[in-house]
Amino acid sequence: MSHWADASPDDDDAEESFVRPYTITHGRTASVRDDLTLITVIATVVPDGRPGDRGLQPEHRQILQQCRTPVALAEVAAGLNLPVAVTKILVDDLITLERVTARPPLAVAVGQEPDMTLLQAVKDALLRL
């Protein structure tokens, strides 16, 4: 899968269409929420496939599918092959629609030391970006 940033402005290849992030976010450049971080855990509330999915963009549907099991925001961005800032906006949309929940990792939430396995997974996801 090609990344949108790899496209040259002069590329006019009909086989591969690149959608710019501002198109996906309807021109928004920042999430309304300021509590979404790279290690925020995102989870789908209601399984996708219900009638309300018709108004969602394909990227929203991908997030719902990817977050059936809780996933860090950085991993969601890597799975979508989109910048984290764009992913935050899309996740914010789904939070507003009550389709996903967002929470800090459990270790951070209860004041314990961070889980090194989780930190390594976040690092690996960032490297894939």
Buried (B, 14 or more C-beta within 10 A) or exposed (E): EEEBEEBEEEEEEEEEEBEEBEEBBEEBEEBEBEEBBBBBBBEBEEEBEEEEEEEBBEBBBBBBEBBEEBBBBBBBBBBBBBBBBBBBBBBBBBBEBEBBBBEEBEBBEEEEEEBEEBBEBBEEBBEEB
